[in-house]
Structures are given as structure tokens and as C-alpha cells.
Amino acid sequence: MCPHKPDLFIWLADAVTHEAQEAAHIKSERPIMVVIGNPPISGVSSNSTPFANSLVDKYKVEPGGQHKLQERKTSLNDDYVKFIALSEDLIEKMVKVFWLLYLIMVI
């Protein structure tokens, strides 16, 4: 029997215990947002509403974010990209609401 196996088991058990305690703390003290969806698989999105298109505008810039993208990237109009952009926006809004509520509770 390898002499290091018991040490590894104890270390792993301690790490899992610590992770479980931290997860329990987060779940009881902070809001958690999960965005779940199933965008359709298609190369071209049929969802071309102004709102849906505005979601991906933030990705259509050159590196550095100063200039509009010079080449045409049709894959940025895919429903998967729109779903990711919508998820980012929802999470960002949730974070702002969380901090506002936190400030209200502290004051």
C-alpha cells in the first residue's frame, strides 16, 4: 500500500468539506441566477427583431472596442450568440439589483 494514499484521502476529504461549506454559505446568503435556454440550431437566425439584433451589437466591434467591425460576421447573428448576449444582460442587471438591495439594507 502506498504511504501517500491516506494523506491524499484526508486532503481530498478536507477540500470537499470546505467546498460544501462555502457553497452552502453562498446559497443561503446571496442570490443565484441561472439562465437556461435551448436556442434553435440554425446558421441564420429568423429572430431579427431590433431588440434581438441590438443584443449582439456589443460583439460587432474591432479588438479594443473603438471601431465598428470592418468585416461582416454572419455567425454573430446566430441565435446562440443572441442567447449568450441576453444571458449576459440579465446577469448584469441582477448584479446591479443585488448591489442596490445590499446598499439599502446597509444604510
N, C-alpha and C positions, 0 to 999 in steps of 0.2 A: 504494500500500500504506500502510495506517495505521501510523504510527510506534509506536503503543502496543501493537500485537499481539504483537511479540516479548516485551515486558515482561510482558504478561498470560500468555503461554505459560510463561515461566520461573517466574512466581509460582505458576501453577496446578500446574506440574510439581513445584515445591518443596513445595506444600501436599499433593499426593497422596503424595509420597515420605514426608513427615513422618507423615501419617495411616497409611500402610502400616507404618512402623516402630513407631508406637505400638500398632497393632493386633497386630503380631507379639509385642511385649512383653507385652501383656495376655493373649494366648492362651497364651503359654509360662509366665507367672508366676502367673496367677490362675485359679480355677475359673470356668467359664462354665455357667450353667444356662439351658436353653431349654425352655419348656413349650409343647408342641404338642398341639392337640386339635381336634376337629370336633364341637362340641355341636349337637344337632339344632335345626332351626328350628321352633319352635312358640311360640305365645303363652302357653301354660300348660305348665309343667313336669310331667312324670309322675314325676320324681325328687324325691319329697317325704320322703325319709328324714330322721331327726333330724340326721344329720351334714350332709347337703346343705343343709338349712334353716338350720343354725347358721352355715354359711359366709357367708350374706348378712345375718345379723343386724347386723353392723357397719355396714351401709349403711342400716338402718332406724332412723335417729336424726335428730332435727331438727338444723339447722345449729348448730354449736357442740358437738354430741355429748353434751349433758347430758340430753336428754329423748328418750323413745321417739317415733318418727314418729307424728304425730297423724292423718294421713290414710292410707288403705290404698293401697299401691302394688303392684299385682299384677305389674307389669313387673320388680320386684326379685326375683321368684321365677323368672324366666326362666333357662333352662339356660345362656345366655351369661353372665349375671351370676354364676351359681354357678361357672362355669368360670374367670372372671376372679378371683373371690374365692379359689378353690382355688389358682390360679397365684400370687397374692399370698402366700398362706400358705406354699406350697412355697419360693418365693424367699426369704421372710423366714427360714424355717428353715435354708435353705442358707447365708445370710449369717451366722447365728449359729454354725453348724458351722464355717464358714471362719474366723471370728474365734477360736473355741476352738482350732482346729488351729494357727492363727498364734501364739496365746499359748503353747501347748505347745511349739512349735518355738523360740520366742524364749527361754523360760525354761530 
